[in-house]
Amino acid sequence: MKALRITVLALLLVFGGGYLGRDGLVRMLDQHFYESTLSVCVAGMGLLAPDRLPIELRSFCNIAIVARASEAYDD
């Protein structure tokens, strides 16, 4: 249960915090925490879509993270 709370909190921080303070937060995550953010995203998406293959989840998360980072760098 604790792991689920941590995963949900991390996803909220990535998606919610990324939207509210996208420039600084997304740049910091992109530069320092890319792999750990990717693994949290894959784990969270695995809970939401358990019928998907891990490579599909990893690809989706990778594209989402790169898109967020590029939006932050554009501003």
N, C-alpha and C positions, 0 to 999 in steps of 0.2 A: 504494500500500500504506500510505503514511503517512496519507493522508486516511481510509482505512478504520480505522486504529488510533485516530485522533483521534475519529472518529464513534462507534466502539464505546466508547471511554473516556468520552465525553460522555454517551452513553446510560446507561452504568453509573453515572455520577455522578448523573444526573437520577433514574433509577429506584431504584438501590440506595441511594444517599446520601439520596434523598428519603424512602425508607422508614425508614432508620435514624435520621436526624435531621430528620424531616419539618418540624417547625415552622420552625426557623431557615433551613434550606436552601431550602425551598419559598417562604417569604416573600421571601427575598433574590432568588431567581430570578424570582419574579413581579414584583417591583418594578423590577429593574434589567436583567434579561436575557431578557425574555419573547420578543421577536422572534428573537433568536439561538437560544434554546432551541427554539423552534418550528421553525426551519429545520433544526436538527440532528435533531430528532425526525422530521421529514418525510423527511430524507435517510436516516436509519436505517431507518425503516419502508419506504421505497422499496426498500431492499436486501432486506428480509424479504418484502415483497409487491410484486414488480415488475409484476404484472398489474393493480394498482389505479391509478386516475386520481390525479393530484396533488391535486385538490380533495378527494377522499376521504381521502387521507392527511393533508392539512392539517386537515380537519374532525375526524378521529379524534384527532390530536395536540392540537388546540385544546381539545377536550372533556376529554381526559386531563389536560392542564395546568391547566385551570380547576377540574376536580374535585380535583386534588391541592392546589391553592391554597386552595380552600374548606374542605377537610378541615383544613388547617393553621390557617386562621383561626378555625375552630370551637373548637379546643382552648384 
